[in-house]
Structures are given as structure tokens and as C-alpha cells.
């Protein structure tokens, strides 16, 4: 959730793909499969930066960690 004085920041598919080091096509596919939060503005997909951070954090804690040893 946004803080009162916080400016919302929205990312394009290209920006998200670069951040996650995957293709734009992969991001688009994940959105279409409802695996990543996104919305359309004027026919173009946007992802709220704070929602992306929450999504990444959620994915991190749900992946079982391998115990080296």
C-alpha cells in the first residue's frame, strides 16, 4: 500500500523484464496467466513497482530453500 506522500511508480514490460533478467515475452505470458500483477493503460501493460516488490518477496518466501550440507 502507498504511503500518504509516496508517488506511485509504474513500470513497463520492458523495464520489468530487464529487472528480472527475462524476456518481455516471458513477462507478458506471466501476466496473461495471472501469475504477475499488472493492468492495462491505453492498451499498454503497466506494473506498479510496489506490487512487483511484494510479488518478488512473496515468491522468495514460498520457494523452499535447499540446505547445503
N, C-alpha and C positions, 0 to 999 in steps of 0.2 A: 504494500500500500504506500502511496506517496505521502511524504511529509507535507505540511502546510506550505512551506516555502520552496519545496523541491520542484524543479522544472521536469516535466516528463520528457524522456528521451526515447525516440523511436528509431529502430534500425531497419535497413533494407535487407533483402535476402542476401545480397552480395556481402554486406557487412557482417552478417551473422555467419555466413559460410566461411569468410576469411577468419573470423574469430575462432570458430570451431575447427578450422582446417579441413573442411569437407567441401564438396561441390555445391553450387547453388541448386542444382537439381536434387541433391540429397535433402537439402533444407525444404525445398518445395514439396517433395514426396512426404516428408515427416509432417508437414503442415496438413496436407491433404488426408493423411491417415490419422489426424487428430493426435499426433504424438508430440506436437510442439505448439505452444500458444501463439496465435497470430490473428490478425484481422486485415481486411482489405480497406484501402482508402483510394477511391477513384480508380479501382481496378488493379492497384498495386498492393502487394503484401507488405505489412509492417509488423514488427515485433517490438513490444515495449522492453526496454533494456532491463528494467527491474524484474519483469516477468521472466525474461531469459535467465537472469541470475538465479531466481528462485527455482526455475526448471532445472538448471545445471546442478544446483545444490541438492535438489530432490533426487536427481539421477545419481549423484555421488553417494548419497547415504543409502540408496536401495541396492547398489551393486555390492555383492559380497566381496569382502577383501580376502585375498589369498594370504595365508600365514606362512611366510618363508620359514623353512626350518627343517 
